[in-house]
Amino acid sequence: MNTKQVADKDERKKLKRTARKKAAPKAKRAAGVARGSQKRKVKKLAKGQRKR
C-alpha cells in the first residue's frame, strides 16, 4: 500500500494496518525452500589478483 502522501505517522500506521487485515493471506512457504539463516552461504572470492 502506498502511503507516501499521508504526512501523519499515526494516520499512516492506521491505514497500513487496515490494508494488512484486508489483504489475502500469504501462501505458506514451500517445504524445500530454505529461509534466510538456513540458506547455503556464498563463498567470498579471494581478494587481490584477478582470476582472468
Secondary structure by P-SEA (a helix, b strand, c coil): ccccccccaaaaaaaaaaaaaacccccccccccccccccbbbbbcccccccc
